[in-house]
Amino acid sequence: MKRLTTPFTIVAVLAVWEMACRLLAIPSYILPPPSEIAVAAIEFGPHWWVSIYETLLTVGCGFALALGVGFPLAVVIARSSTAYRAIYPLLVIKQSTPIVAIAPIIIVSFGTGLMAKALVAATVAIFPIVVSTATGLIATPKEYLELARSVHEDPWKALIRIRLPFAVRHIFSGLRVSITLAVIGAVVAEFVSAGRGLGYLVYSSTAFMRTPLAFAALLMLGIIGLSLFSMVGLIQNTFFPWAKDMPDEEGANA
């Protein structure tokens, strides 16, 4: 019965949505009913693949860039209190600045190509990776770190053998949030760059009053975000199932 809760809720919401649009005679350019959204999605046909590919490419490149920069940065922050005090406030300031204000500057500086759009996505996605990874590394139990010191364990070996296993849960929590934020960043980049992708499809559809198609593109973005979120969780459960049983203790900075 529990497995049917989510599908039943979705069907109920769509049914109420459809009836409200019909009974209240809401113009489709303001709020289209689900049936018109479905028709618009079907009529768009094979063009979906081009838009989906462009958005996924931006999301993938942006997420990879955020991971490639954010993970080493988190290690540095976790190992050095000086780096923590120097870098962390800058990350908070960056995250507090709306991406819609940063994106135009990036597009003007780097052009409208994939590099610029991936940089916009990475700018949004990097924060949870750094914060979650650093938190997990810092939270390693003190006794394990003291044991490593007592046997003169190399700091980098201790990082790989002790700190990282204890930080797996935190790391993947950050990755789940990061991958969804990368989708948001990709959409914002496509808004600004006026190129291709689902974000541009939403922008252009609303500009030409094709609201049902815009809603269909939004639905597609939601499906992509949910799928990527679930994929990260699947990777964790497949390759790091033991991480669920790891103790959650507060540690001190080594």
The 8 nearest C-alpha neighbors of each residue, nearest first, counted from 0:
[[1, 3, 2, 4, 5, 7, 6, 8],
 [0, 2, 4, 3, 5, 6, 7, 8],
 [3, 1, 0, 4, 5, 6, 7, 8],
 [4, 2, 0, 1, 6, 5, 7, 8],
 [5, 3, 7, 1, 2, 6, 8, 0],
 [4, 6, 8, 7, 3, 9, 2, 1],
 [7, 5, 9, 8, 3, 4, 10, 2],
 [6, 8, 10, 4, 5, 9, 3, 11],
 [7, 9, 11, 5, 6, 10, 4, 12],
 [8, 10, 6, 12, 11, 7, 13, 5],
 [9, 11, 13, 7, 8, 12, 14, 6],
 [10, 12, 8, 14, 9, 13, 7, 15],
 [13, 11, 9, 15, 14, 10, 16, 8],
 [14, 12, 16, 10, 11, 15, 17, 9],
 [13, 15, 11, 17, 16, 12, 10, 18],
 [16, 14, 18, 12, 17, 13, 19, 11],
 [15, 17, 13, 19, 14, 18, 12, 20],
 [18, 16, 32, 14, 20, 15, 19, 33],
 [17, 19, 21, 15, 20, 16, 22, 14],
 [18, 20, 16, 22, 21, 17, 23, 15],
 [19, 21, 25, 17, 18, 23, 24, 22],
 [22, 20, 18, 24, 19, 23, 17, 25],
 [21, 23, 19, 24, 20, 18, 25, 17],
 [22, 24, 25, 20, 21, 19, 18, 26],
 [25, 23, 21, 22, 20, 26, 19, 27],
 [24, 26, 20, 23, 27, 30, 21, 29],
 [27, 25, 28, 29, 24, 30, 31, 20],
 [26, 28, 31, 30, 29, 25, 210, 32],
 [27, 29, 210, 26, 30, 208, 31, 209],
 [30, 28, 27, 26, 31, 25, 210, 208],
 [31, 29, 27, 28, 26, 25, 32, 20],
 [30, 32, 27, 211, 35, 28, 29, 33],
 [31, 33, 17, 34, 35, 20, 16, 36],
 [34, 32, 36, 35, 17, 37, 13, 31],
 [33, 35, 37, 36, 32, 38, 17, 31],
 [36, 34, 38, 37, 33, 32, 39, 211],
 [35, 37, 211, 33, 39, 34, 38, 215],
 [38, 36, 40, 34, 35, 39, 33, 41],
 [37, 39, 35, 41, 40, 36, 42, 34],
 [40, 38, 42, 36, 212, 37, 41, 211],
 [39, 41, 37, 43, 38, 42, 215, 36],
 [42, 40, 38, 44, 43, 39, 37, 36],
 [41, 43, 39, 44, 40, 38, 37, 45],
 [44, 42, 40, 41, 46, 39, 45, 47],
 [43, 45, 42, 41, 46, 47, 40, 48],
 [46, 44, 47, 48, 43, 49, 42, 41],
 [45, 47, 48, 44, 49, 43, 50, 51],
 [48, 46, 45, 50, 49, 51, 44, 43],
 [47, 49, 51, 46, 50, 52, 45, 53],
 [50, 48, 52, 47, 51, 46, 53, 196],
 [49, 51, 196, 197, 53, 47, 52, 48],
 [52, 50, 48, 54, 53, 49, 47, 55],
 [51, 53, 55, 49, 50, 54, 48, 56],
 [54, 52, 196, 56, 50, 51, 55, 49],
 [53, 55, 196, 57, 51, 56, 52, 58],
 [56, 54, 58, 52, 57, 53, 59, 51],
 [57, 55, 59, 53, 54, 58, 52, 60],
 [56, 58, 117, 54, 60, 55, 59, 185],
 [57, 59, 55, 61, 181, 56, 60, 182],
 [60, 58, 56, 62, 61, 57, 55, 63],
 [59, 61, 63, 57, 62, 117, 58, 64],
 [62, 60, 117, 121, 120, 64, 58, 63],
 [61, 63, 65, 59, 64, 60, 121, 58],
 [64, 62, 66, 60, 65, 61, 67, 59],
 [63, 65, 67, 61, 62, 66, 121, 60],
 [66, 64, 125, 121, 62, 68, 69, 63],
 [65, 67, 69, 63, 64, 68, 70, 62],
 [68, 66, 64, 65, 69, 63, 70, 71],
 [69, 67, 65, 66, 70, 71, 64, 72],
 [68, 70, 66, 72, 129, 65, 125, 71],
 [69, 71, 73, 72, 66, 68, 67, 129],
 [72, 70, 74, 73, 69, 68, 75, 67],
 [71, 73, 69, 75, 70, 74, 76, 68],
 [74, 72, 133, 129, 76, 70, 71, 75],
 [75, 73, 71, 77, 72, 76, 78, 133],
 [74, 76, 72, 78, 73, 77, 79, 71],
 [77, 75, 83, 73, 82, 79, 74, 78],
 [78, 76, 74, 133, 75, 137, 79, 73],
 [79, 77, 75, 76, 74, 253, 252, 80],
 [78, 80, 82, 81, 76, 77, 75, 83],
 [79, 81, 83, 82, 84, 76, 78, 77],
 [80, 82, 84, 79, 83, 85, 76, 86],
 [83, 81, 85, 76, 79, 80, 84, 86],
 [82, 84, 76, 80, 81, 87, 85, 86],
 [83, 85, 81, 82, 86, 87, 80, 88],
 [86, 84, 82, 83, 87, 81, 88, 89],
 [87, 85, 89, 83, 88, 82, 84, 90],
 [86, 88, 90, 89, 83, 84, 85, 91],
 [89, 87, 91, 90, 86, 92, 85, 84],
 [90, 88, 92, 86, 87, 91, 93, 85],
 [91, 89, 93, 87, 88, 92, 94, 86],
 [90, 92, 88, 94, 93, 89, 95, 87],
 [93, 91, 95, 89, 90, 94, 88, 96],
 [94, 92, 90, 96, 91, 95, 89, 122],
 [93, 95, 91, 96, 92, 90, 126, 123],
 [94, 96, 92, 93, 91, 97, 90, 98],
 [95, 97, 93, 94, 98, 92, 100, 101],
 [98, 96, 99, 100, 95, 101, 94, 93],
 [97, 99, 101, 100, 102, 96, 123, 184],
 [100, 98, 97, 102, 101, 187, 103, 191],
 [99, 101, 98, 97, 102, 103, 96, 104],
 [102, 100, 98, 104, 99, 103, 105, 97],
 [101, 103, 105, 99, 104, 98, 100, 119],
 [104, 102, 106, 105, 101, 107, 191, 100],
 [103, 105, 107, 102, 101, 106, 108, 100],
 [106, 104, 108, 102, 103, 107, 109, 115],
 [105, 107, 110, 103, 109, 108, 104, 111],
 [106, 108, 104, 105, 110, 109, 103, 111],
 [107, 109, 105, 106, 110, 104, 115, 103],
 [110, 108, 115, 106, 107, 105, 111, 114],
 [111, 109, 106, 107, 112, 108, 115, 105],
 [110, 112, 192, 106, 115, 109, 113, 116],
 [113, 111, 114, 115, 110, 116, 109, 192],
 [112, 114, 116, 115, 117, 57, 111, 56],
 [113, 115, 117, 112, 116, 118, 109, 111],
 [116, 114, 118, 109, 117, 113, 112, 106],
 [115, 117, 119, 188, 113, 118, 114, 57],
 [118, 116, 61, 120, 57, 114, 119, 115],
 [119, 117, 121, 115, 116, 120, 61, 122],
 [118, 120, 116, 122, 117, 121, 184, 102],
 [121, 119, 184, 181, 61, 117, 185, 118],
 [122, 120, 61, 65, 124, 118, 123, 119],
 [121, 123, 119, 120, 124, 125, 118, 65],
 [122, 124, 121, 120, 184, 125, 180, 181],
 [125, 123, 177, 121, 181, 180, 122, 126],
 [124, 126, 65, 128, 69, 121, 122, 127],
 [125, 127, 129, 128, 124, 130, 90, 123],
 [128, 126, 173, 130, 129, 131, 177, 125],
 [129, 127, 173, 125, 126, 131, 130, 132],
 [128, 130, 73, 69, 126, 132, 127, 131],
 [129, 131, 127, 133, 132, 128, 134, 126],
 [132, 130, 134, 173, 169, 128, 170, 133],
 [131, 133, 170, 135, 129, 134, 130, 73],
 [132, 134, 73, 136, 77, 130, 135, 131],
 [135, 133, 131, 137, 132, 136, 130, 138],
 [134, 136, 166, 138, 132, 169, 133, 137],
 [135, 137, 133, 162, 166, 138, 134, 139],
 [136, 138, 134, 252, 135, 139, 77, 250],
 [139, 137, 250, 249, 135, 136, 134, 140],
 [138, 140, 250, 137, 136, 162, 165, 141],
 [141, 139, 250, 142, 143, 248, 249, 138],
 [142, 140, 250, 144, 143, 145, 251, 139],
 [141, 143, 145, 144, 140, 146, 147, 139],
 [144, 142, 146, 145, 141, 140, 147, 161],
 [143, 145, 147, 141, 146, 142, 148, 140],
 [144, 146, 142, 148, 147, 143, 141, 149],
 [145, 147, 149, 143, 144, 148, 142, 150],
 [148, 146, 144, 152, 145, 149, 150, 151],
 [149, 147, 151, 145, 146, 150, 152, 144],
 [148, 150, 146, 151, 147, 145, 152, 144],
 [149, 151, 148, 152, 147, 146, 145, 153],
 [152, 150, 148, 149, 147, 153, 146, 154],
 [151, 153, 147, 150, 148, 154, 157, 156],
 [152, 154, 156, 155, 157, 151, 147, 148],
 [155, 153, 157, 156, 158, 152, 147, 148],
 [154, 156, 158, 157, 153, 159, 152, 160],
 [157, 155, 159, 153, 158, 154, 160, 152],
 [158, 156, 154, 160, 161, 155, 159, 153],
 [157, 159, 162, 155, 156, 161, 160, 163],
 [158, 160, 156, 163, 157, 161, 162, 155],
 [161, 159, 157, 158, 156, 162, 163, 164],
 [162, 160, 157, 158, 164, 163, 159, 165],
 [161, 163, 158, 136, 165, 164, 139, 166],
 [162, 164, 166, 165, 159, 161, 158, 167],
 [165, 163, 166, 167, 162, 161, 160, 242],
 [166, 164, 162, 163, 167, 139, 161, 245],
 [165, 167, 135, 163, 169, 136, 164, 168],
 [168, 166, 170, 164, 169, 165, 163, 171],
 [169, 167, 171, 170, 166, 242, 172, 243],
 [168, 170, 172, 131, 135, 166, 167, 171],
 [171, 169, 132, 167, 173, 172, 168, 131],
 [170, 172, 174, 173, 168, 169, 175, 167],
 [173, 171, 169, 175, 170, 174, 168, 176],
 [172, 174, 128, 127, 131, 171, 170, 176],
 [173, 175, 171, 177, 176, 172, 128, 178],
 [176, 174, 228, 172, 177, 173, 178, 231],
 [175, 177, 173, 174, 179, 178, 180, 127],
 [176, 178, 124, 174, 180, 175, 179, 127],
 [179, 177, 181, 180, 175, 176, 174, 62],
 [180, 178, 182, 181, 224, 177, 176, 228],
 [179, 181, 183, 177, 124, 182, 178, 123],
 [182, 180, 120, 184, 178, 124, 179, 183],
 [183, 181, 185, 179, 180, 184, 58, 186],
 [184, 182, 180, 186, 181, 185, 187, 179],
 [183, 185, 120, 181, 187, 182, 186, 119],
 [184, 186, 188, 120, 182, 183, 187, 58],
 [187, 185, 198, 189, 183, 188, 184, 190],
 [186, 188, 190, 184, 189, 185, 183, 191],
 [189, 187, 185, 116, 191, 190, 186, 192],
 [190, 188, 186, 199, 192, 198, 187, 191],
 [191, 189, 187, 199, 188, 193, 198, 192],
 [190, 192, 188, 189, 193, 103, 187, 102],
 [191, 193, 189, 111, 194, 190, 188, 106],
 [194, 192, 191, 190, 189, 199, 195, 111],
 [193, 195, 192, 189, 199, 196, 111, 190],
 [194, 196, 199, 50, 53, 189, 193, 197],
 [197, 195, 50, 53, 54, 199, 198, 51],
 [196, 198, 200, 50, 199, 216, 54, 51],
 [199, 197, 186, 189, 201, 200, 196, 190],
 [198, 200, 202, 189, 190, 196, 201, 197],
 [199, 201, 197, 203, 198, 202, 204, 196],
 [202, 200, 213, 198, 204, 199, 203, 216],
 [203, 201, 199, 200, 205, 204, 206, 190],
 [202, 204, 206, 200, 205, 201, 199, 207],
 [205, 203, 209, 201, 207, 213, 206, 202],
 [204, 206, 208, 207, 202, 203, 210, 209],
 [207, 205, 203, 204, 208, 202, 209, 201],
 [206, 208, 204, 205, 209, 203, 210, 202],
 [209, 207, 205, 210, 206, 28, 204, 203],
 [210, 208, 204, 207, 205, 212, 211, 213],
 [209, 211, 213, 28, 212, 208, 205, 214],
 [212, 210, 36, 214, 213, 31, 209, 39],
 [211, 213, 215, 39, 214, 210, 209, 216],
 [214, 212, 201, 210, 216, 204, 215, 211],
 [215, 213, 217, 211, 216, 212, 218, 210],
 [214, 216, 212, 218, 213, 217, 36, 40],
 [217, 215, 219, 213, 218, 214, 197, 201],
 [218, 216, 214, 220, 219, 215, 221, 213],
 [217, 219, 221, 215, 216, 220, 214, 222],
 [218, 220, 216, 222, 221, 217, 223, 215],
 [221, 219, 217, 223, 218, 222, 224, 216],
 [222, 220, 218, 224, 219, 223, 225, 217],
 [221, 223, 219, 225, 220, 224, 226, 218],
 [224, 222, 220, 226, 221, 225, 227, 219],
 [223, 225, 221, 227, 179, 226, 222, 228],
 [224, 226, 228, 222, 223, 227, 229, 221],
 [227, 225, 223, 229, 228, 224, 222, 230],
 [226, 228, 230, 224, 229, 225, 223, 231],
 [227, 229, 225, 175, 226, 231, 230, 224],
 [230, 228, 232, 226, 227, 231, 233, 225],
 [231, 229, 227, 233, 232, 228, 226, 234],
 [232, 230, 234, 233, 228, 229, 175, 227],
 [231, 233, 229, 235, 230, 234, 236, 228],
 [232, 234, 230, 236, 235, 231, 237, 229],
 [235, 233, 237, 231, 232, 236, 238, 230],
 [234, 236, 239, 232, 233, 237, 238, 231],
 [235, 237, 240, 233, 234, 239, 238, 232],
 [238, 236, 234, 235, 239, 233, 240, 232],
 [237, 239, 235, 236, 234, 240, 233, 241],
 [238, 240, 235, 241, 236, 242, 237, 234],
 [241, 239, 236, 242, 237, 238, 243, 235],
 [240, 242, 239, 243, 244, 245, 236, 238],
 [241, 243, 245, 244, 240, 239, 168, 167],
 [244, 242, 241, 245, 240, 168, 239, 246],
 [245, 243, 242, 241, 246, 240, 247, 168],
 [244, 246, 242, 243, 247, 165, 241, 168],
 [247, 245, 248, 244, 165, 243, 140, 242],
 [248, 246, 245, 249, 138, 165, 139, 140],
 [249, 247, 140, 246, 138, 250, 139, 141],
 [248, 250, 138, 140, 139, 247, 251, 137],
 [251, 249, 138, 140, 139, 141, 137, 248],
 [250, 252, 137, 253, 141, 138, 249, 139],
 [251, 253, 137, 77, 78, 250, 80, 79],
 [252, 251, 78, 144, 137, 77, 79, 141]]
